[in-house]
C-alpha cells in the first residue's frame, strides 16, 4: 500500500498539485482502494505520536553507536554532533516543534550539560533533536563476511529496505541497493542503514545491536 497525503496548506501554496494528481489518477488508474484509504485515515490519527517515538529511538541508538570503538562513522542529522545538525531546526515542522517543546526541548536548540541518568528524557534532550528514524553507520575494518554475520545475529531487525510495516529494519547497501553499482561499492562495503521502528523501545534495540556485535566478534 502507498499513499500521498497533501495538507490543506500545501494545496493552497501549490494548487496545481491536486490538479496533477487527479490527472494521473484518471489517466493511469493509480487510485487507492477504499480499504487502503480507511487505513491511511486511521493511521494519520496517531502519526504524530508514532513518529515522535520513532525519532527518540533513532536519536538514542545513534548516540550509543557513536560511543562504540568498532563503529567508524555514524550519520544521523538529529545528533548535535552531526555535520548536518544545523539544518534540522529549519526543516522540522512547527507541529513537531510544539510536541518537542511539550517534552522539554527548546528552540533554538542550545547544547546541554550531560545528566547522570542516561535512560531519562533529560539525557535524551542533551543528545540533539529527534529527526526521523534512519541511521547510517559504518563498521570499522569490517569485511563483507563480518557484516553479513553482524546482520544475521540481530534479533529485532529484519534485513530489508522496506516492508511497509512497523518492523525495525537493517539494510546493507553494498549487497542490496548498491550491489549493481561498481563505482560506489568500495565506499558502501562496510556501511549499514539502521531503521529503528516505533514499536521497539530504544533499550531493546541497544541490547540487540550490542549482542550482535558481541556474537560477531566471537566468530
ChimeraX attribute file (.defattr): number of C-alpha atoms within 10 A of each C-alpha:
attribute: neighborCount
match mode: 1-to-1
recipient: residues
	/A:1	9
	/A:2	9
	/A:3	10
	/A:4	8
	/A:5	9
	/A:6	10
	/A:7	9
	/A:8	10
	/A:9	9
	/A:10	12
	/A:11	13
	/A:12	11
	/A:13	10
	/A:14	11
	/A:15	12
	/A:16	11
	/A:17	14
	/A:18	14
	/A:19	11
	/A:20	11
	/A:21	14
	/A:22	15
	/A:23	12
	/A:24	13
	/A:25	12
	/A:26	11
	/A:27	9
	/A:28	9
	/A:29	10
	/A:30	11
	/A:31	15
	/A:32	15
	/A:33	10
	/A:34	9
	/A:35	8
	/A:36	14
	/A:37	15
	/A:38	11
	/A:39	12
	/A:40	18
	/A:41	11
	/A:42	11
	/A:43	12
	/A:44	12
	/A:45	10
	/A:46	10
	/A:47	11
	/A:48	14
	/A:49	13
	/A:50	17
	/A:51	18
	/A:52	19
	/A:53	21
	/A:54	25
	/A:55	21
	/A:56	26
	/A:57	27
	/A:58	28
	/A:59	30
	/A:60	23
	/A:61	22
	/A:62	25
	/A:63	20
	/A:64	14
	/A:65	23
	/A:66	17
	/A:67	11
	/A:68	13
	/A:69	9
	/A:70	15
	/A:71	17
	/A:72	17
	/A:73	14
	/A:74	23
	/A:75	20
	/A:76	25
	/A:77	24
	/A:78	28
	/A:79	25
	/A:80	22
	/A:81	17
	/A:82	13
	/A:83	12
	/A:84	13
	/A:85	17
	/A:86	15
	/A:87	11
	/A:88	18
	/A:89	16
	/A:90	10
	/A:91	9
	/A:92	14
	/A:93	10
	/A:94	11
	/A:95	10
	/A:96	16
	/A:97	16
	/A:98	14
	/A:99	14
	/A:100	17
	/A:101	12
	/A:102	10
	/A:103	12
	/A:104	11
	/A:105	19
	/A:106	14
	/A:107	10
	/A:108	7
	/A:109	15
	/A:110	10
	/A:111	11
	/A:112	13
	/A:113	10
	/A:114	13
	/A:115	14
	/A:116	9
	/A:117	10
	/A:118	12
	/A:119	12
	/A:120	10
	/A:121	13
	/A:122	18
	/A:123	17
	/A:124	21
	/A:125	25
	/A:126	19
	/A:127	21
	/A:128	26
	/A:129	24
	/A:130	26
	/A:131	23
	/A:132	21
	/A:133	24
	/A:134	21
	/A:135	21
	/A:136	18
	/A:137	20
	/A:138	21
	/A:139	21
	/A:140	14
	/A:141	10
	/A:142	17
	/A:143	11
	/A:144	14
	/A:145	10
	/A:146	17
	/A:147	20
	/A:148	15
	/A:149	16
	/A:150	20
	/A:151	21
	/A:152	15
	/A:153	18
	/A:154	20
	/A:155	15
	/A:156	18
	/A:157	22
	/A:158	18
	/A:159	18
	/A:160	14
	/A:161	16
	/A:162	14
	/A:163	11
	/A:164	8
	/A:165	8
	/A:166	13
	/A:167	19
	/A:168	23
	/A:169	20
	/A:170	23
	/A:171	21
	/A:172	24
	/A:173	19
	/A:174	21
	/A:175	15
	/A:176	12
	/A:177	12
	/A:178	15
	/A:179	14
	/A:180	11
	/A:181	11
	/A:182	10
	/A:183	9
	/A:184	13
	/A:185	16
	/A:186	11
	/A:187	12
	/A:188	18
	/A:189	20
	/A:190	25
	/A:191	25
	/A:192	20
	/A:193	18
	/A:194	23
	/A:195	25
	/A:196	29
	/A:197	25
	/A:198	21
	/A:199	13
	/A:200	17
	/A:201	14
	/A:202	21
	/A:203	12
	/A:204	13
	/A:205	22
	/A:206	17
	/A:207	14
	/A:208	17
	/A:209	20
	/A:210	16
	/A:211	16
	/A:212	19
	/A:213	19
	/A:214	13
	/A:215	15
	/A:216	17
	/A:217	12
	/A:218	7
	/A:219	7
